[in-house]
Amino acid sequence: MKDGCDVNISSKRAESGNLAVLITAAGLSSRMGQWKAAMTIDGVPNIVRILRTAFQAGVKKAWIVTGYRAEELENLVQEAFPQDDFRRIRFVCNERYESTQMFDSLCLGLKAIRETPDAEKPEGIFFSPVDVPLVSAFTCQKETEGFLENDADFFVPEAFGKPGHPLLIRFSAVPRILAHNGERGLRGVLEADPAAVYKVPVPDIGCTMDADTPEEFRLLLQEAGQLRIPDETRCLALLHFFGAPESLIAHGRTVAELAGEIARSTGKREEEARLAVAAGWLHDLAKGQPQHAGTGAAWLDALGYGTVAKAVGTHMDLPEEEEKQFGIPAILYLADKLVKGNQRTSLEERFAPGRERFLDNPEAMKGLERRYRAARRLLQEAEMRGFFYEREGRLICAGNSMEDKYEDSGLL
């Protein structure tokens, strides 16, 4: 079994020649007691969520194996997608859904794909049961990268040592699956030839979580909450996965603590304050990468952490409209500018090294001063809303700056 552990991931979607997704959704959902395909997380049915993720990751076409409530499922999908996207989806009905297993539905779907015209045959097929809805586009992209760079037949995502879905199958391996006797299902195929399997490390807990029972679905809902606002444990797991050094983690901790203080003292709701903390932890996730703010935001968005990604993406240069709103992006921007290394500092101390460095670079100095002025305005706004910034027992405020001295002397 091969193992891919490179985490230097491009922020751009991996381009493949032609990938498809095959989703099995034929079963009765008897252990769940509800129809799993239509169960919702954040208002989105499982089947729709999986399809959206696949399309986001660059998948060209989709096949869905239906059975129980087949017509309802087709209608549900049609209502959820614009016509152009719906045309990319094919349905295959397992008429014997009451007496067959998921492996049988998988084989039925693979046979349908195999029978498409050669020009439409995919190079690879993502396979996902309908009860694994929280897989991220990032995971699919990482599997695609492995697919393009390695000659293995099966690509299995692995989150912190635990295998998950979707399995990416090279089209040339389809006959081997169809020839299998069904013992242990698809797992039996993989176990018969470990050398053909390539493990793809990902920081995506959702890819390992299926929901056959109400209790398992409750855990899925908890994980969805983590995607909205990751806690400290999850943030640290992400930082470690992407190889963050301890110095960067220490910086993130200080920014996170300060961002939480600013949010709470300026009247933000507790949920917003926790979001500010998470953004503080993760704002430098891609430090060392070109344009690390945008790259980190792209990674987080592909992993499903969209609300955090928005703040991370603007922590270097805050758009004017975000400054006016004084939301979480603005709070993160300010908190980051009040921390140097892992220590709280003043805006003057934070910007002093840049002013020295850019003395002979007027264009860079102009950008630096623009960011400084934005941070100063935000600090003033935070003070008006009730934030008092203390460092080493000394009150630091927006008026305590060199710019006031320059203004007083007429230099600005």
C-alpha positions as CSV (number, residue, x, y, z in Angstrom):
1,M,0.0,0.0,0.0
2,K,1.4,3.3,-1.1
3,D,1.1,6.5,1.0
4,G,1.1,10.1,-0.2
5,C,2.0,12.6,2.5
6,D,3.0,15.8,0.6
7,V,0.9,18.6,2.1
8,N,2.3,21.3,-0.1
9,I,-1.0,21.7,-1.8
10,S,-1.8,24.1,-4.6
11,S,-4.7,26.4,-3.8
12,K,-6.0,25.8,-7.4
13,R,-8.3,23.0,-8.2
14,A,-6.4,20.0,-9.5
15,E,-7.2,19.6,-13.2
16,S,-8.0,16.1,-14.4
17,G,-8.8,14.9,-17.9
18,N,-12.2,13.4,-16.9
19,L,-13.5,12.3,-13.5
20,A,-16.9,11.1,-12.5
21,V,-18.7,10.4,-9.2
22,L,-20.8,7.3,-8.5
23,I,-23.2,7.6,-5.5
24,T,-25.1,4.6,-4.2
25,A,-28.5,5.6,-2.8
26,A,-30.7,2.5,-3.3
27,G,-31.1,1.2,0.2
28,L,-34.1,1.2,2.5
29,S,-32.4,3.1,5.3
30,S,-33.9,0.6,7.7
31,R,-31.4,1.1,10.6
32,M,-31.7,4.9,10.3
33,G,-35.5,4.9,10.3
34,Q,-35.5,7.8,7.9
35,W,-34.7,8.1,4.2
36,K,-30.9,8.9,4.3
37,A,-30.7,10.4,0.9
38,A,-33.1,13.2,1.8
39,M,-31.9,13.8,5.4
40,T,-30.5,17.4,5.7
41,I,-27.5,19.1,7.3
42,D,-27.8,22.8,7.4
43,G,-30.9,22.5,5.2
44,V,-29.1,20.6,2.4
45,P,-30.1,16.9,1.6
46,N,-27.3,14.4,1.8
47,I,-27.5,13.5,-1.9
48,V,-27.4,17.2,-2.9
49,R,-24.4,17.9,-0.7
50,I,-22.3,15.1,-2.1
51,L,-23.1,16.2,-5.7
52,R,-22.2,19.8,-5.0
53,T,-18.9,18.8,-3.4
54,A,-18.0,16.6,-6.4
55,F,-18.8,19.4,-8.8
56,Q,-16.9,21.9,-6.8
57,A,-13.9,19.5,-6.9
58,G,-14.0,19.4,-10.7
59,V,-16.0,16.3,-11.4
60,K,-17.5,16.3,-14.9
61,K,-20.4,13.8,-14.6
62,A,-22.3,11.9,-11.9
63,W,-24.1,8.6,-11.7
64,I,-26.6,7.9,-8.9
65,V,-27.8,4.3,-8.2
66,T,-31.4,4.6,-7.0
67,G,-33.8,2.0,-5.8
68,Y,-36.0,2.8,-2.8
69,R,-38.1,5.9,-3.6
70,A,-36.2,6.3,-6.9
71,E,-38.6,8.7,-8.6
72,E,-38.6,11.0,-5.5
73,L,-34.8,11.0,-5.5
74,E,-34.6,12.0,-9.1
75,N,-37.1,14.8,-8.4
76,L,-35.2,16.0,-5.4
77,V,-32.0,16.2,-7.3
78,Q,-33.6,17.9,-10.3
79,E,-35.1,20.6,-8.0
80,A,-31.7,21.3,-6.4
81,F,-29.6,21.9,-9.5
82,P,-29.9,24.2,-12.5
83,Q,-30.7,22.5,-15.8
84,D,-27.1,22.6,-17.1
85,D,-25.8,20.7,-14.0
86,F,-28.7,18.3,-13.9
87,R,-27.8,17.2,-17.5
88,R,-24.5,16.0,-16.1
89,I,-26.3,13.5,-13.8
90,R,-27.4,10.0,-14.8
91,F,-29.7,7.7,-12.8
92,V,-29.4,3.9,-12.6
93,C,-32.2,2.0,-10.8
94,N,-31.4,-1.1,-8.8
95,E,-34.8,-2.8,-9.1
96,R,-33.7,-5.5,-6.5
97,Y,-32.8,-2.9,-3.8
98,E,-34.7,-4.8,-1.1
99,S,-32.6,-8.0,-1.4
100,T,-29.1,-6.8,-2.6
101,Q,-26.1,-5.1,-0.9
102,M,-24.3,-1.8,-1.5
103,F,-21.6,-3.7,-3.5
104,D,-24.3,-4.8,-5.9
105,S,-25.4,-1.3,-6.4
106,L,-21.8,-0.2,-7.0
107,C,-21.4,-2.9,-9.7
108,L,-24.6,-1.8,-11.3
109,G,-23.4,1.7,-11.5
110,L,-20.0,0.7,-12.8
111,K,-21.6,-1.3,-15.5
112,A,-23.6,1.7,-16.6
113,I,-20.5,3.8,-16.7
114,R,-18.7,1.1,-18.7
115,E,-21.4,1.1,-21.3
116,T,-21.2,4.8,-22.1
117,P,-19.6,5.9,-25.4
118,D,-15.8,5.8,-25.3
119,A,-15.6,9.6,-25.7
120,E,-17.6,10.0,-22.5
121,K,-15.9,7.3,-20.3
122,P,-14.2,8.8,-17.3
123,E,-10.5,8.2,-16.4
124,G,-11.5,7.8,-12.8
125,I,-14.6,7.4,-10.7
126,F,-15.2,8.7,-7.2
127,F,-17.3,6.2,-5.3
128,S,-19.4,7.4,-2.3
129,P,-22.3,6.0,-0.4
130,V,-25.1,8.5,0.2
131,D,-24.6,8.4,3.9
132,V,-21.1,10.0,3.8
133,P,-22.2,13.6,3.1
134,L,-19.5,15.7,4.9
135,V,-16.6,14.9,2.6
136,S,-14.9,18.1,1.5
137,A,-13.9,19.3,-2.0
138,F,-10.3,19.5,-0.6
139,T,-10.3,15.7,-0.1
140,C,-11.5,15.1,-3.6
141,Q,-8.8,17.5,-4.9
142,K,-6.1,15.7,-3.0
143,E,-7.2,12.4,-4.3
144,T,-7.2,13.8,-7.8
145,E,-3.6,15.0,-7.4
146,G,-2.6,11.5,-6.3
147,F,-4.5,10.1,-9.2
148,L,-2.6,12.3,-11.7
149,E,0.8,11.7,-10.1
150,N,0.7,8.0,-9.4
151,D,-0.2,4.8,-11.2
152,A,-2.2,3.1,-8.4
153,D,-5.7,1.9,-9.2
154,F,-7.4,2.9,-5.9
155,F,-7.0,6.1,-3.9
156,V,-8.3,6.1,-0.4
157,P,-8.5,9.3,1.7
158,E,-7.2,8.9,5.3
159,A,-7.9,11.4,8.0
160,F,-5.6,11.2,10.9
161,G,-5.0,7.4,10.4
162,K,-8.6,6.5,9.6
163,P,-9.7,5.6,6.0
164,G,-12.7,7.2,4.5
165,H,-14.7,8.1,1.4
166,P,-14.9,8.7,-1.5
167,L,-12.7,6.0,-3.0
168,L,-11.2,7.1,-6.3
169,I,-11.1,4.2,-8.7
170,R,-9.1,4.2,-11.9
171,F,-11.4,3.3,-14.8
172,S,-9.0,0.5,-15.9
173,A,-9.6,-1.2,-12.5
174,V,-13.4,-1.5,-13.1
175,P,-13.2,-5.1,-14.6
176,R,-11.4,-6.2,-11.4
177,I,-14.3,-5.0,-9.3
178,L,-16.9,-6.5,-11.5
179,A,-15.1,-9.9,-11.4
180,H,-15.0,-9.9,-7.6
181,N,-17.3,-12.5,-5.9
182,G,-18.7,-9.8,-3.5
183,E,-17.1,-11.2,-0.3
184,R,-16.4,-8.3,2.0
185,G,-17.6,-6.0,-0.7
186,L,-15.3,-3.4,-2.1
187,R,-13.0,-3.8,0.9
188,G,-12.4,-7.4,-0.3
189,V,-11.1,-6.0,-3.7
190,L,-8.7,-3.7,-2.0
191,E,-7.4,-6.4,0.4
192,A,-6.7,-8.7,-2.5
193,D,-4.2,-6.3,-3.9
194,P,-2.7,-3.9,-1.3
195,A,-0.1,-2.7,-3.8
196,A,-2.8,-1.1,-6.0
197,V,-4.0,1.1,-3.1
198,Y,-2.7,4.6,-2.6
199,K,-3.5,6.3,0.8
200,V,-4.1,10.0,0.6
201,P,-3.7,11.9,3.9
202,V,-6.2,14.6,4.5
203,P,-7.3,16.7,7.5
204,D,-11.0,15.9,6.8
205,I,-12.8,14.2,9.6
206,G,-16.0,14.2,7.7
207,C,-14.7,11.8,5.1
208,T,-14.5,9.1,7.7
209,M,-18.0,9.6,9.1
210,D,-21.0,7.6,7.7
211,A,-24.5,7.6,9.2
212,D,-26.4,4.3,9.4
213,T,-28.2,5.1,12.7
214,P,-29.7,8.2,14.3
215,E,-26.8,8.4,16.8
216,E,-24.3,8.4,13.9
217,F,-26.3,11.2,12.2
218,R,-26.2,13.2,15.4
219,L,-22.4,13.0,15.3
220,L,-22.5,14.2,11.7
221,L,-24.5,17.2,12.9
222,Q,-21.8,17.9,15.5
223,E,-19.1,17.7,12.8
224,A,-21.1,20.2,10.7
225,G,-20.9,22.5,13.7
226,Q,-17.1,22.2,13.7
227,L,-17.1,23.2,10.0
228,R,-18.9,26.4,10.9
229,I,-16.7,27.2,13.8
230,P,-13.7,24.9,14.5
231,D,-12.7,24.6,18.1
232,E,-9.1,24.9,19.4
233,T,-8.5,21.1,19.1
234,R,-9.6,21.2,15.5
235,C,-7.6,24.3,14.7
236,L,-4.4,22.7,16.1
237,A,-5.1,19.5,14.1
238,L,-5.3,21.6,10.9
239,L,-2.1,23.6,11.8
240,H,-0.2,20.4,12.5
241,F,-1.4,18.7,9.3
242,F,-0.2,21.6,7.2
243,G,3.2,21.6,9.0
244,A,2.9,24.8,10.9
245,P,6.0,25.4,13.1
246,E,5.6,26.0,16.8
247,S,6.5,29.7,16.5
248,L,3.6,30.1,14.1
249,I,1.2,28.2,16.3
250,A,2.2,30.4,19.3
251,H,1.5,33.5,17.2
252,G,-1.8,32.1,16.2
253,R,-2.7,31.4,19.8
254,T,-2.0,35.0,20.8
255,V,-3.9,36.5,17.9
256,A,-6.8,34.1,18.7
257,E,-7.0,35.2,22.3
258,L,-6.9,38.9,21.4
259,A,-9.4,38.5,18.6
260,G,-11.8,36.9,21.1
261,E,-11.3,39.7,23.5
262,I,-12.0,42.3,20.9
263,A,-15.1,40.5,19.7
264,R,-16.6,40.1,23.1
265,S,-15.8,43.6,24.4
266,T,-17.3,45.2,21.3
267,G,-20.6,43.5,21.7
268,K,-20.3,40.6,19.3
269,R,-22.4,37.5,19.9
270,E,-20.7,34.6,21.5
271,E,-20.9,32.6,18.3
272,E,-19.1,35.5,16.5
273,A,-16.5,35.6,19.2
274,R,-15.7,31.9,18.8
275,L,-15.5,32.5,15.0
276,A,-13.0,35.3,15.6
277,V,-10.9,33.0,17.9
278,A,-10.9,30.3,15.2
279,A,-9.8,32.8,12.5
280,G,-7.0,33.9,14.8
281,W,-5.7,30.4,15.2
282,L,-5.8,29.7,11.4
283,H,-5.0,33.1,9.8
284,D,-1.4,32.0,8.9
285,L,-2.2,28.5,8.0
286,A,-0.5,28.8,4.6
287,K,2.4,31.0,5.9
288,G,5.4,30.5,3.6
289,Q,3.1,29.9,0.5
290,P,2.8,32.6,-2.2
291,Q,0.1,35.0,-1.1
292,H,-0.5,33.0,2.0
293,A,-3.7,34.8,3.0
294,G,-5.5,33.8,-0.2
295,T,-4.0,30.3,-0.3
296,G,-5.0,29.6,3.3
297,A,-8.5,30.9,2.6
298,A,-8.7,28.6,-0.4
299,W,-7.6,25.5,1.6
300,L,-10.1,26.3,4.3
301,D,-12.9,26.9,1.9
302,A,-12.3,23.7,0.1
303,L,-12.3,21.9,3.5
304,G,-15.7,23.3,4.3
305,Y,-14.6,26.1,6.7
306,G,-16.1,28.8,4.6
307,T,-16.9,31.4,7.4
308,V,-13.4,31.2,8.7
309,A,-11.9,31.3,5.2
310,K,-13.6,34.7,4.5
311,A,-11.7,36.3,7.4
312,V,-8.4,34.6,6.7
313,G,-8.5,35.7,3.1
314,T,-8.5,39.4,4.0
315,H,-6.2,39.5,7.0
316,M,-3.3,41.1,5.1
317,D,-5.3,43.7,3.1
318,L,-8.8,44.4,4.4
319,P,-11.4,45.7,1.9
320,E,-12.9,49.0,2.7
321,E,-16.4,47.5,3.0
322,E,-15.2,45.0,5.6
323,E,-13.6,47.8,7.6
324,K,-16.9,49.7,7.7
325,Q,-18.8,46.6,8.8
326,F,-16.4,45.9,11.7
327,G,-17.2,42.2,11.5
328,I,-15.0,39.2,12.1
329,P,-12.6,39.9,9.1
330,A,-12.0,43.4,10.6
331,I,-11.5,42.1,14.1
332,L,-9.0,39.5,12.8
333,Y,-7.1,42.1,10.8
334,L,-6.8,44.3,13.9
335,A,-5.8,41.5,16.3
336,D,-3.1,40.4,13.9
337,K,-1.7,43.9,13.7
338,L,-1.5,44.1,17.5
339,V,0.7,41.0,17.8
340,K,4.3,40.6,17.0
341,G,5.6,37.0,17.2
342,N,3.7,35.7,20.2
343,Q,3.6,38.9,22.1
344,R,1.0,41.7,22.2
345,T,2.4,45.0,20.9
346,S,1.3,48.4,19.8
347,L,0.6,49.3,16.2
348,E,3.8,51.5,16.1
349,E,6.0,48.6,17.3
350,R,4.3,46.2,14.9
351,F,4.8,48.4,11.8
352,A,8.3,49.8,12.8
353,P,10.3,47.0,11.1
354,G,8.4,47.4,7.9
355,R,8.9,51.2,7.8
356,E,12.7,50.6,8.2
357,R,12.7,47.9,5.5
358,F,10.8,50.0,2.9
359,L,12.6,53.3,3.3
360,D,13.9,53.0,-0.2
361,N,10.8,51.4,-1.7
362,P,8.1,54.2,-1.9
363,E,5.4,51.8,-3.4
364,A,5.8,49.2,-0.6
365,M,5.9,52.0,2.0
366,K,2.6,53.3,0.6
367,G,1.0,49.9,1.0
368,L,2.4,49.6,4.5
369,E,1.0,53.0,5.6
370,R,-2.4,52.2,4.1
371,R,-2.6,49.0,6.2
372,Y,-1.4,50.9,9.2
373,R,-4.0,53.6,8.9
374,A,-6.7,50.9,8.4
375,A,-5.5,49.2,11.7
376,R,-5.5,52.5,13.5
377,R,-9.1,53.3,12.4
378,L,-10.2,49.9,13.5
379,L,-8.6,50.3,16.9
380,Q,-10.4,53.6,17.3
381,E,-13.6,51.9,16.3
382,A,-13.0,49.1,18.8
383,E,-12.3,51.6,21.6
384,M,-15.6,53.5,20.8
385,R,-17.4,50.1,21.1
386,G,-15.9,49.3,24.5
387,F,-12.5,47.6,23.8
388,F,-9.6,48.6,26.1
389,Y,-6.3,47.2,25.0
390,E,-3.8,46.5,27.8
391,R,-0.3,45.2,27.3
392,E,2.0,44.6,30.3
393,G,-0.4,46.5,32.5
394,R,-0.3,49.6,30.3
395,L,-3.3,50.9,28.4
396,I,-2.5,51.1,24.6
397,C,-4.9,53.2,22.6
398,A,-5.3,54.5,19.0
399,G,-4.3,58.0,20.1
400,N,-1.0,56.7,21.5
401,S,0.8,56.6,18.2
402,M,3.6,58.2,16.3
403,E,1.2,59.4,13.7
404,D,-0.3,61.8,16.3
405,K,3.1,63.3,16.7
406,Y,3.6,63.6,13.0
407,E,0.2,65.2,12.7
408,D,1.0,67.6,15.5
409,S,4.3,68.6,13.9
410,G,2.7,69.1,10.4
411,L,4.6,66.3,8.8
412,L,1.4,64.4,7.8
